[in-house]
Amino acid sequence: MSRADSVLGALSDETLLGLGKAIGAGWLTGNSPDSAFASHVAEHAESVAVWLRDLEKASFTNEQIGRLVSAVRSGRQRDKVLLPDLVMSGPDVPGVPTADTHVVVQTLFQQAEAEVVVAGYAFFNGRNLFEPLAKKMSANPRLKVLFHVDVSRRPGDSSTADSIVVRFADEFRNWHWPWTPSPEIYFDPRALEADPKARACLHAKVVIIDRRLLFVGSANFTEAAQQKNIEIGVQCSAPYLAERVASYFEGLRKGGQLRRLP
């Protein structure tokens, strides 16, 4: 067993996350007081301090040590990954297991503690689908819910982009989420281009729970797609994949490629 395994192996995933950030940012070094180590790793302060000082003596930089800690955490999470499971909705076929997409999505919503990321192309009568999530959000003020939707210009619609966005916002809040608090809602402005050749749509159908559970499928957020249509999706407990998809949408938001609905 390596020294890193023996020292870091006793730390929880959450502790490793905080430790990696603290070391990488230079907040925690081999010269930090014992109290600083204790605040990050509690009873493991002495062993972690010795381990960190040894690495610094070996000319490792704080950034490199922080990455090492993050790599240990990532490797541990990969070991926890559950095999992907197919979610196939539609008429039953003998010998082939099917699942109700609606039940799977609602079960995922109920497991959320910190963040729910939803991406969808089409919505219809969403209040029946999202009411349980709205209640959970109301009961847990820490829960952050982010929607990524397609706000498109319909054929022959010569309205301004702003008016289409306002119209969609009113529709979404009347028919899909009439409760408070409201989620953050983002859209791709390219779908509103006047030139059809310049348009693009947000066509992804994704649910990400706490950056650890991931569901990707063909189903839109309509009653028909969730409960009647022939739809196929994949769900998995894969933090490194869930984090990757969530980070992609986060990057689009921060970069301005996706804009927030007013």
C-alpha positions as CSV (number, residue, x, y, z in Angstrom):
1,M,0.0,0.0,0.0
2,S,1.4,3.4,-1.0
3,R,1.7,6.3,1.5
4,A,-1.1,8.1,-0.3
5,D,-3.4,5.1,0.0
6,S,-2.7,4.7,3.7
7,V,-3.1,8.4,4.5
8,L,-5.9,9.5,2.2
9,G,-7.7,6.2,2.3
10,A,-9.1,7.1,5.7
11,L,-10.7,10.3,4.5
12,S,-14.2,10.7,3.3
13,D,-15.0,11.8,-0.3
14,E,-16.2,15.2,1.1
15,T,-13.0,15.6,3.1
16,L,-10.9,14.8,0.1
17,L,-12.7,17.4,-1.9
18,G,-12.1,20.1,0.6
19,L,-8.5,19.0,1.2
20,G,-7.6,19.0,-2.5
21,K,-9.0,22.5,-3.0
22,A,-7.3,23.8,0.1
23,I,-3.9,22.5,-0.9
24,G,-4.2,23.3,-4.6
25,A,-5.1,26.9,-3.7
26,G,-2.3,27.2,-1.3
27,W,-4.5,27.7,1.8
28,L,-3.0,24.6,3.4
29,T,0.7,24.0,3.3
30,G,3.3,22.0,5.3
31,N,3.9,25.1,7.3
32,S,0.3,25.6,8.3
33,P,-0.5,25.3,12.1
34,D,-1.9,22.1,13.5
35,S,-5.3,23.8,13.9
36,A,-5.5,24.4,10.2
37,F,-5.0,20.7,9.5
38,A,-7.5,19.7,12.2
39,S,-10.1,22.0,10.6
40,H,-9.8,20.1,7.3
41,V,-9.1,16.5,8.3
42,A,-10.0,16.3,12.1
43,E,-8.3,13.4,13.8
44,H,-6.2,12.6,10.8
45,A,-4.4,16.0,11.0
46,E,-1.0,14.6,12.1
47,S,-0.7,12.0,9.4
48,V,-1.9,14.3,6.7
49,A,0.5,17.0,7.8
50,V,3.5,14.7,7.7
51,W,2.5,13.3,4.3
52,L,2.1,16.9,2.9
53,R,5.5,18.0,4.3
54,D,7.2,14.9,2.8
55,L,5.8,15.7,-0.6
56,E,6.8,19.4,-0.4
57,K,10.4,18.2,0.6
58,A,10.3,16.1,-2.6
59,S,9.7,19.3,-4.6
60,F,6.0,18.7,-5.3
61,T,4.1,22.0,-5.8
62,N,0.8,22.7,-4.0
63,E,-1.0,22.5,-7.3
64,Q,0.4,19.0,-8.0
65,I,-0.5,17.8,-4.5
66,G,-4.0,19.2,-4.9
67,R,-4.4,17.3,-8.2
68,L,-3.1,14.1,-6.5
69,V,-5.8,14.4,-3.8
70,S,-8.4,15.0,-6.5
71,A,-7.2,12.0,-8.5
72,V,-7.5,9.8,-5.4
73,R,-11.1,11.0,-4.9
74,S,-12.0,10.5,-8.6
75,G,-10.5,7.0,-8.6
76,R,-12.6,6.1,-5.6
77,Q,-15.7,7.4,-7.2
78,R,-15.1,5.4,-10.3
79,D,-14.9,2.3,-8.2
80,K,-18.4,3.1,-6.8
81,V,-20.0,3.4,-10.3
82,L,-23.0,1.1,-10.8
83,L,-23.5,-0.5,-14.2
84,P,-25.8,1.5,-16.5
85,D,-29.3,0.4,-16.7
86,L,-31.6,0.6,-19.7
87,V,-34.9,2.4,-19.3
88,M,-37.3,1.2,-22.0
89,S,-40.8,2.5,-22.0
90,G,-43.6,1.2,-24.2
91,P,-45.7,-1.9,-24.8
92,D,-44.5,-5.0,-23.1
93,V,-42.6,-7.6,-25.0
94,P,-42.2,-11.1,-23.5
95,G,-38.7,-11.7,-22.1
96,V,-37.7,-8.0,-22.4
97,P,-37.9,-5.9,-19.2
98,T,-39.3,-2.4,-19.6
99,A,-39.6,0.5,-17.2
100,D,-41.8,3.5,-16.8
101,T,-39.7,6.6,-17.7
102,H,-42.0,8.7,-15.6
103,V,-41.3,6.6,-12.5
104,V,-37.5,6.6,-13.1
105,V,-37.4,10.4,-13.5
106,Q,-39.6,11.0,-10.4
107,T,-37.5,8.6,-8.3
108,L,-34.4,10.6,-9.4
109,F,-36.0,13.9,-8.4
110,Q,-36.8,12.5,-4.9
111,Q,-33.1,11.6,-4.4
112,A,-31.9,15.2,-5.0
113,E,-30.3,17.0,-2.1
114,A,-28.2,19.8,-3.6
115,E,-28.7,20.2,-7.4
116,V,-31.1,19.1,-10.1
117,V,-30.0,19.8,-13.7
118,V,-32.7,19.2,-16.4
119,A,-32.4,19.6,-20.2
120,G,-35.4,19.1,-22.4
121,Y,-36.5,19.9,-25.9
122,A,-40.3,19.7,-25.6
123,F,-42.6,20.3,-22.6
124,F,-46.3,19.8,-22.4
125,N,-48.5,20.1,-19.2
126,G,-45.3,20.0,-17.2
127,R,-47.0,20.8,-13.9
128,N,-48.0,17.2,-13.5
129,L,-44.4,16.1,-14.0
130,F,-42.7,18.7,-11.9
131,E,-45.0,19.3,-9.0
132,P,-43.2,16.7,-6.8
133,L,-39.9,18.4,-7.6
134,A,-41.4,21.8,-6.8
135,K,-42.5,20.6,-3.4
136,K,-39.1,19.2,-2.7
137,M,-37.5,22.5,-3.7
138,S,-39.9,24.4,-1.4
139,A,-39.0,22.1,1.5
140,N,-35.3,22.3,0.9
141,P,-34.1,25.9,0.3
142,R,-30.6,24.5,-0.4
143,L,-31.8,22.6,-3.5
144,K,-30.8,24.3,-6.7
145,V,-32.9,23.4,-9.8
146,L,-31.7,24.4,-13.3
147,F,-33.7,23.9,-16.5
148,H,-32.2,24.1,-20.0
149,V,-34.9,24.4,-22.6
150,D,-35.5,25.0,-26.3
151,V,-37.0,28.4,-27.0
152,S,-37.5,28.3,-30.8
153,R,-38.8,30.5,-33.5
154,R,-41.7,28.8,-35.2
155,P,-42.0,28.8,-39.0
156,G,-43.4,32.1,-40.3
157,D,-43.1,33.8,-36.9
158,S,-41.6,37.3,-37.6
159,S,-41.8,38.4,-33.9
160,T,-38.7,39.8,-32.3
161,A,-36.5,37.4,-30.3
162,D,-37.3,39.2,-27.1
163,S,-41.0,38.9,-27.6
164,I,-40.7,35.1,-28.3
165,V,-38.7,34.7,-25.1
166,V,-41.2,36.6,-23.0
167,R,-44.1,34.6,-24.5
168,F,-42.2,31.3,-23.7
169,A,-41.5,32.5,-20.1
170,D,-45.1,33.2,-19.5
171,E,-46.1,29.9,-20.9
172,F,-43.6,27.9,-18.9
173,R,-44.6,29.6,-15.7
174,N,-48.3,29.1,-16.3
175,W,-48.3,25.5,-17.6
176,H,-45.1,23.9,-16.4
177,W,-43.9,25.5,-13.2
178,P,-46.6,27.8,-11.6
179,W,-45.0,27.5,-8.1
180,T,-42.5,29.4,-6.1
181,P,-39.6,29.3,-5.7
182,S,-38.9,29.0,-9.4
183,P,-36.0,27.2,-11.0
184,E,-33.3,28.9,-13.0
185,I,-34.2,28.5,-16.7
186,Y,-31.8,28.8,-19.6
187,F,-32.1,28.7,-23.4
188,D,-30.0,28.7,-26.5
189,P,-30.5,32.1,-28.3
190,R,-29.4,30.6,-31.6
191,A,-32.9,28.9,-31.9
192,L,-34.3,32.4,-32.3
193,E,-32.2,33.5,-35.3
194,A,-34.3,35.1,-38.1
195,D,-32.2,33.2,-40.7
196,P,-33.2,29.5,-40.6
197,K,-29.7,28.4,-41.7
198,A,-28.3,30.0,-38.6
199,R,-30.6,28.3,-36.1
200,A,-29.8,25.5,-33.8
201,C,-31.9,23.9,-31.1
202,L,-31.3,22.5,-27.6
203,H,-32.4,18.9,-28.2
204,A,-30.8,17.1,-25.2
205,K,-33.0,15.2,-22.8
206,V,-31.0,14.9,-19.5
207,V,-31.6,14.7,-15.8
208,I,-28.6,15.0,-13.4
209,I,-28.9,14.6,-9.7
210,D,-26.3,16.1,-7.3
211,R,-23.7,15.5,-10.0
212,R,-23.7,11.8,-9.2
213,L,-26.8,10.3,-10.9
214,L,-27.3,10.6,-14.6
215,F,-30.3,9.8,-16.9
216,V,-30.0,10.4,-20.6
217,G,-32.9,9.4,-22.9
218,S,-35.1,10.1,-25.9
219,A,-38.2,11.2,-23.8
220,N,-39.3,14.8,-23.8
221,F,-41.0,16.2,-20.7
222,T,-44.5,15.6,-21.9
223,E,-47.1,13.2,-20.4
224,A,-47.1,11.1,-23.6
225,A,-43.3,10.8,-23.7
226,Q,-43.0,10.0,-20.0
227,Q,-45.8,7.5,-19.8
228,K,-47.0,6.2,-23.2
229,N,-44.5,6.5,-26.0
230,I,-41.8,4.0,-27.0
231,E,-38.8,5.7,-25.4
232,I,-35.3,4.4,-24.5
233,G,-32.8,5.9,-22.1
234,V,-29.9,5.0,-19.9
235,Q,-29.5,5.7,-16.2
236,C,-26.4,5.2,-14.1
237,S,-24.7,6.2,-10.9
238,A,-21.5,7.5,-12.3
239,P,-20.3,10.7,-10.6
240,Y,-17.5,11.3,-13.2
241,L,-20.0,11.2,-16.0
242,A,-22.7,13.2,-14.2
243,E,-20.1,15.8,-13.3
244,R,-18.9,16.0,-16.9
245,V,-22.4,16.6,-18.3
246,A,-23.3,19.1,-15.5
247,S,-20.0,20.9,-16.0
248,Y,-20.7,21.2,-19.8
249,F,-24.1,22.9,-19.1
250,E,-22.4,25.1,-16.4
251,G,-19.8,26.1,-18.9
252,L,-22.4,27.1,-21.5
253,R,-24.2,29.2,-18.9
254,K,-21.1,31.0,-17.7
255,G,-19.8,31.5,-21.3
256,G,-23.1,33.1,-22.4
257,Q,-23.9,30.4,-24.9
258,L,-27.0,29.8,-22.9
259,R,-29.0,32.7,-21.5
260,R,-31.2,32.9,-18.5
261,L,-34.9,33.2,-19.1
262,P,-36.3,36.5,-17.7
